Amino acid sequence: MGVYVFNAGVLKKVLQQDARRRGSKHDFGGDIIPYMLEEGYNVFAYPFGGYWIDVGTVDAYWEAHMDLLKRPPSLDLNDRSWVIHTRSEERPPVWIQGGAQVRDSLLTDGSIVSSGALVERSVLSPGVYVGPDAVVRESVILTDTYIEAGAVIERCIIDKVCVIGHNASVGEIVDTPGDLGITTIGKNTYLPPEIKIGRGATVGTDLRPEDFPRKTVKVGAVIGVPAS
């Protein structure tokens, strides 16, 4: 959340000045507003007392989702006095099959949790499929991802339209101070059956089973992400 109100002439002036400043990243919070304070501009802040988090990092993005699962939640999605307007997809209702367990989780329309599966402290986006006896813990699973039977997903963010092969193991929950160890899987990636993706690993987009010559991706490894 960020709301900035400027006098148009002042804004144009400081942006032109900032464009010429060496070392500036041209960021409002990090460069422009501190510069205005240094130069004596009239700058005022409004103290906001509600829920706020900067989701500019993987950890913060994951933490924001976990905040929704608290009791009571840090941000109440059921608060009818402050409706969150978003585009909903026309999907069937959530289907939780007999023998499945769902604990402290948010499941979106079109999700299916198969018999014997466990979903715990997780957020499932539209159309996510969790296969028989699969386990999803402390994870954020985005739209139309398919988790095959017996797979174990722990403390992960998995992007849209991924396939997690049967009996795969992705991520691990290890509580280390200052290190959440979140494992991320890029959009449209297909992980082969029985692969083990280590805690905190980063797997890129559009990968296929043949892109994983080994059955193990080490803790913290980066696979299929171009060097910056």
Beta strands, then each sheet from edge to edge (+ up, - down):
strand 1: 95-96
strand 2: 101-103
strand 3: 106-107
strand 4: 112-113
strand 5: 118-120
strand 6: 123-124
strand 7: 129-130
strand 8: 135-137
strand 9: 140-141
strand 10: 146-147
strand 11: 152-154
strand 12: 156-158
strand 13: 163-164
strand 14: 169-170
strand 15: 183-185
strand 16: 190-191
strand 17: 196-197
strand 18: 202-203
strand 19: 216-217
strand 20: 222-223
sheet 1: 1+ 4+ 7+ 10+ 13+ 16+
sheet 2: 2+ 5+ 8+ 11+ 14+ 17+ 19+
sheet 3: 3+ 6+ 9+ 12+ 15+ 18+ 20+
end
